């Protein structure tokens, strides 16, 4: 499995609008096992996104989907920036299959 955890920042006062865009675009993404959007209780403009994919290729392919491209275009004006993104290798957990470890 392939995972990403990232923190992004909306322009002031636009966090909910940005979350709406993200949530509307996460329907059918082949290979996506989990896509969680969360607010940050200590930062009114921050959004945390935690993703789990079957593999890195599935994530990369999702960025070319028309729905995802439309969401990116719609969100671009209200994205203030990306603070960081970390790649992970999920090994399982509630709701996920158990991954084979190397």
Secondary structure as UniProt FT lines:
FT   STRAND          2..10
FT   TURN            12..13
FT   HELIX           15..24
FT   TURN            30..31
FT   STRAND          32..40
FT   TURN            41..42
FT   STRAND          43..53
FT   HELIX           56..62
FT   TURN            63..64
FT   HELIX           66..76
FT   TURN            77..78
FT   STRAND          79..88
FT   TURN            94..95
//
